[in-house]
Amino acid sequence: MEGLLKEIKSDLQADVVAVAEWKKKEASIQWGYATGMNNKRYRHMHILYGLGIVGKVMQSGTPMYYLTKEETGKDPLVNAESLESLLLIPIPSGSSLSSVLLIGYRVRVDLPQEAAWKKWQERVTEALKGE
């Protein structure tokens, strides 16, 4: 998975690429894979379903674009990693959503549109199925 995230990071010229997953045992969403993080705080974050930017994407199944950090409502990961612009993409798993792909930038950018990230959504979906 780490190699795939690095490919995404390079292709989309992102600073951070990460995958958050629903952990049934802990009943929370946690960051399972990441590249480009400045620190390891993300490993200790437990997010409730439907809350925060990741929980909302998982609940809605809709990609969300944040052009500025102010739009994220002081999200802990955004603050910990000094992200400015980010995109969150739901990753389907059968009939539910069990993961979210984050593509983040530490400066304001024009975020990649669906044509640019759709192939990566599909590849991450396949990679997670294999694990």
C-alpha distance (Angstrom), angle and dihedral (degrees) to the residues before:
residue distance angle dihedral
M1 . . .
E2 3.81 . .
G3 3.81 91.3 .
L4 3.80 91.4 50.5
L5 3.81 92.0 50.5
K6 3.79 90.0 50.5
E7 3.82 89.6 52.1
I8 3.80 90.3 52.1
K9 3.80 90.9 47.2
S10 3.78 91.5 52.3
D11 3.81 96.5 42.8
L12 3.82 94.8 48.4
Q13 3.82 94.0 35.1
A14 3.80 90.1 -125.7
D15 3.78 128.3 160.7
V16 3.80 96.4 -145.4
V17 3.80 132.9 23.8
A18 3.80 119.7 179.5
V19 3.78 142.4 160.4
A20 3.81 122.7 -140.1
E21 3.79 117.6 -161.2
W22 3.79 135.7 -164.6
K23 3.81 108.4 -113.5
K24 3.77 108.0 -157.5
K25 3.82 95.2 -167.0
E26 3.82 92.4 55.0
A27 3.82 93.2 34.3
S28 3.79 90.4 -134.2
I29 3.77 143.7 94.5
Q30 3.80 115.6 -104.3
W31 3.78 135.7 -178.6
G32 3.80 104.9 -108.6
Y33 3.79 103.8 171.0
A34 3.79 131.7 23.3
T35 3.77 144.7 160.9
G36 3.79 128.1 -168.9
M37 3.81 96.8 27.7
N38 3.83 116.3 148.6
N39 3.80 93.7 -150.0
K40 3.79 141.2 9.7
R41 3.82 98.8 -111.7
Y42 3.80 89.8 110.1
R43 3.82 90.0 69.0
H44 3.80 90.6 65.9
M45 3.81 98.4 46.7
H46 3.81 117.4 111.5
I47 3.79 113.2 -171.1
L48 3.78 124.6 -166.3
Y49 3.77 119.9 -128.1
G50 3.81 109.9 -94.8
L51 3.81 94.5 15.0
G52 3.78 129.6 101.1
I53 3.76 123.2 10.0
V54 3.81 94.3 -65.1
G55 3.79 95.2 45.5
K56 3.79 91.0 50.2
V57 3.81 92.4 51.8
M58 3.79 91.2 48.3
Q59 3.79 91.0 48.8
S60 3.81 96.6 44.8
G61 3.80 99.6 36.6
T62 3.80 87.6 -140.8
P63 3.81 126.7 123.8
M64 3.79 113.0 -116.3
Y65 3.78 127.1 -152.5
Y66 3.81 121.0 -157.2
L67 3.78 113.7 -171.6
T68 3.82 93.3 -177.0
K69 3.79 134.9 24.1
E70 3.81 90.0 -120.1
E71 3.81 88.4 69.4
T72 3.83 91.3 60.3
G73 3.79 95.6 66.9
K74 3.82 96.3 -122.9
D75 3.80 94.5 -54.8
P76 3.84 110.3 -166.7
L77 3.82 95.6 -129.3
V78 3.80 92.9 46.7
N79 3.80 89.6 52.1
A80 3.82 95.7 42.5
E81 3.81 92.0 51.0
S82 3.83 98.1 35.8
L83 3.80 91.5 -124.4
E84 3.78 117.5 175.6
S85 3.82 105.6 178.2
L86 3.78 124.8 22.8
L87 3.74 145.4 166.3
L88 3.80 125.9 -150.8
I89 3.79 118.8 -159.9
P90 3.82 124.4 -169.6
I91 3.79 115.9 -126.4
P92 3.82 112.1 -149.6
S93 3.78 121.7 -138.8
G94 3.76 110.8 -173.2
S95 3.79 109.5 -59.5
S96 3.81 94.7 -16.4
L97 3.79 140.8 52.0
S98 3.75 113.2 -111.6
S99 3.82 100.8 161.7
V100 3.80 143.9 37.0
L101 3.80 127.7 -155.2
L102 3.81 115.7 -143.8
I103 3.80 121.7 -159.6
G104 3.79 110.4 -173.5
Y105 3.79 139.8 -177.4
R106 3.79 129.0 -163.3
V107 3.81 91.1 -146.4
R108 3.79 130.7 48.1
V109 3.78 110.1 -87.9
D110 3.77 140.1 162.3
L111 3.79 99.2 -95.5
P112 3.81 120.5 -126.6
Q113 3.77 113.5 -94.9
E114 3.80 125.1 -132.7
A115 3.82 94.7 -87.0
A116 3.82 89.1 60.7
W117 3.82 98.8 45.8
K118 3.82 104.3 31.0
K119 3.82 94.5 86.9
W120 3.82 89.5 52.1
Q121 3.80 91.7 50.9
E122 3.80 88.7 55.5
R123 3.80 93.6 46.9
V124 3.80 93.3 48.9
T125 3.81 89.6 48.3
E126 3.81 90.1 54.1
A127 3.81 93.3 44.6
L128 3.81 92.3 51.9
K129 3.81 91.2 49.2
G130 3.79 89.0 56.7
E131 3.81 94.3 54.0
